[in-house]
Amino acid sequence: MIVAGDIGGTKTHLALFDWKKDRVDPIRSESFHSADYTSLEDMLTEFLVPPKPPISLDEFGTEKGEAVEPEPEPSAEQSPKIDAACFGVAGPVIQNRCQATNLPWVIDGATLAKQFDIPRVKLLNDLEAMAYGILLLRPDEVEILNAGTPPAYNQALALIAAGTGLGESILFWNGSHYQPMPSEGGHSDFAPNNDNEIELLRHLRSHYLHVSYERVLSGPGLHAIYDYVRDSKKNEPTWLSEQIKAGDPAAVIAEAGLKGQADIAKQTLDLFASIYGAEAGNLALKGMTLNGVYVGGGIAPKLLAKLKDGTFMKAFTNKGRYKRLMSSIPVKVVLNQKTALLGAASVAATLSLSPAS
């Protein structure tokens, strides 16, 4: 039995699998609001030891039903031993330890292994976990933005994912299978590509000492782009301003833009999709990922209609003399929101089959 987790700044997904070789559905899975917990240990304790159902009492305050013998302690079959665990974490993993980027958590594989009596615990960068997951996706779990003409032989793949933050990964072919490589590319410098984006950079520099791609390509980044458009265009309707203050800003802006309800929201999505496509293209060039680019994370499926209108691919292929090469690269949106969990589970399954160290 294995445990897998996808630990994000907003939500954490945990699941229990009986995974031996091929992909299987989880036996049990739960989602948690990350900020409600002080550590992964607390969350994992709650997940692994779920509370007992409340006892039903009669009018006299005694337990309903006939008296029965006390339940025996759970057997090994009822509480199976966990052979391995793997957790994808939004942050740099160094020597199986991670200071989460968007959470005040320090996660240590050795500490988890000791506390929960798990022989093998491995931490992965969240995009590294997602990269393992995309290798297991079914055709109906992706949406094609560009079919491309990939080479017949195996070349590298790329993964870029905007959500609470921005993650990037490259999968290289090692001669027998794809090997994901962890990265913190989302924190590289934002590079504007036209006058409008230059003004956006100036706007962001008034708020941050370092403007990374994550400051633009993320949920908070979408809101930041909106603020720039609002301050420069002065075209914010009152009703939209009130909805943004009352709800999730990124979700409100996205809905208004997709429905064409406000020019400011449409302009925000145009800018977001263009920058997203440009950075996806940058990643493809850096890794020569001719076999494909996957666009993951929580935002892409929600903005699928926008990503499919040509704005994303125009920026993706706009690489001067390399436009033809860029047009040949397949680009797919990942629809399965549990891809990182799936990838972590596949790694844990492999660990469970390996000899104990």
Stockholm file with secondary structure:
# STOCKHOLM 1.0

chainA/1-357         MIVAGDIGGTKTHLALFDWKKDRVDPIRSESFHSADYTSLEDMLTEFLVPPKPPISLDEFGTEKGEAVEPEPEPSAEQSPKIDAACFGVAGPVIQNRCQATNLPWVIDGATLAKQFDIPRVKLLNDLEAMAYGILLLRPDEVEILNAGTPPAYNQALALIAAGTGLGESILFWNGSHYQPMPSEGGHSDFAPNNDNEIELLRHLRSHYLHVSYERVLSGPGLHAIYDYVRDSKKNEPTWLSEQIKAGDPAAVIAEAGLKGQADIAKQTLDLFASIYGAEAGNLALKGMTLNGVYVGGGIAPKLLAKLKDGTFMKAFTNKGRYKRLMSSIPVKVVLNQKTALLGAASVAATLSLSPAS
#=GR chainA/1-357 SS CEEEEEECSSEEEEEEECCSSSCCCCSEEEEEEGGGCSCHHHHHHHHHSCCCCCCCBCTTSSBSSCCCCCCCCCCTTTSCCCCEEEEEESSCEETTEEECSSSSCEEEHHHHHHHHTCSEEEEEEHHHHHHHHHTTCCGGGEEEEECCCCCSSCCCEEEEEESSSEEEEEEEECSSSEEEECCCGGGSBCCCCSHHHHHHHHHHHTTCSSCBGGGTSSHHHHHHHHHHHHHHHCCCCHHHHHHHHHSCHHHHHHHHHHTTCCHHHHHHHHHHHHHHHHHHHHHHHHHTCTTCEEEETTHHHHTHHHHTTSHHHHHHHCCGGGHHHHHTSCEEEECCTTHHHHHHHHHHHHHHHSCCC
#=GC SS_cons         CEEEEEECSSEEEEEEECCSSSCCCCSEEEEEEGGGCSCHHHHHHHHHSCCCCCCCBCTTSSBSSCCCCCCCCCCTTTSCCCCEEEEEESSCEETTEEECSSSSCEEEHHHHHHHHTCSEEEEEEHHHHHHHHHTTCCGGGEEEEECCCCCSSCCCEEEEEESSSEEEEEEEECSSSEEEECCCGGGSBCCCCSHHHHHHHHHHHTTCSSCBGGGTSSHHHHHHHHHHHHHHHCCCCHHHHHHHHHSCHHHHHHHHHHTTCCHHHHHHHHHHHHHHHHHHHHHHHHHTCTTCEEEETTHHHHTHHHHTTSHHHHHHHCCGGGHHHHHTSCEEEECCTTHHHHHHHHHHHHHHHSCCC
//
